[in-house]
């Protein structure tokens, strides 16, 4: 079993190009089934300052290829992989 705290320590990496997306900030859980639907990452605007708003990146659980000891590998979707909110 893996806890949310353990998942938050792992870096999320895009398999296709090795881009580092960040770390998990939250999970989206289906209240009816109790299953994880997506992982949510916060990405700060690199041009912004300390008080700039972070964007949320939502990655569907089925896009996760592998959860390793220190990284989570995700694959690009046919549509947009990252949904900002």
N, C-alpha and C positions, 0 to 999 in steps of 0.2 A: 504494500500500500504506500502511496505517496501523498504527502500533505501539501496544502497550498503553500505553506512556507518553503518547503523544499522546491516546489515548482518555481516560485518567485526568484530563487537563487540561480536558476538556469537561464542562460542566454538563448533567445530565439533567433535562429539563423535560417535564411532562405537557401534552399538546396541548390537552386539553379545557378546562382552567382556568388554565393557565400556572403551575401549582404547581412550585416548584423542589424536585426530589427529592434532589439531591446530586451527587456525582461517583462514577465507577466505582472500586471498590476491587479487584475481581477479575473473572475470567471463568469461566464453566462451559463446558468443552470436552468434546465427545463423543470418547472415546479411540479408537473404532472408525473414525469418519469424519474426525476432526480439525477438525470444524466447531464454531463457537461456538454453544452452546445458549441461554445466558443471560448477562446482565450482573448483577453483584452490587454493591450499594451499601451502605455503612455509614451508618446514621442514629443519631445520639446522641439519647438521651432529653433533651428540652429542660429537664425539671424536675430532672434528675439533676445530680450534681456532676462534677468532673473525672475521678473514678474510676468513673463509672457505665458499665455495659456498653452497647455499641452493638448495635443490631438490624441484621440483614441484610435487605435488600430484594432480592428476586430478580425480575428482569424478563426474560421470554422474549425471545429474539432476534427473533422474528416480530412483537413489539409495537413494535419500532423503526421509525419512519416515515422519519426522515431523520437523517443524521449530517452536521452543518454544520461550519463552520470553528471555532466555539467552543461549540456546544451540540449535544445529542443529543435529538431530539424523539421521545417515545414516546406511544402511544395506550392508552387504558383498554381492558381486556379485558372480555368478557362476564362472566366470573367474576372472582375477585380478581386484580388486576394485580400487587399486591405481596404476596409471601409472606415472612413473617418467620420466621426460624429461631433 
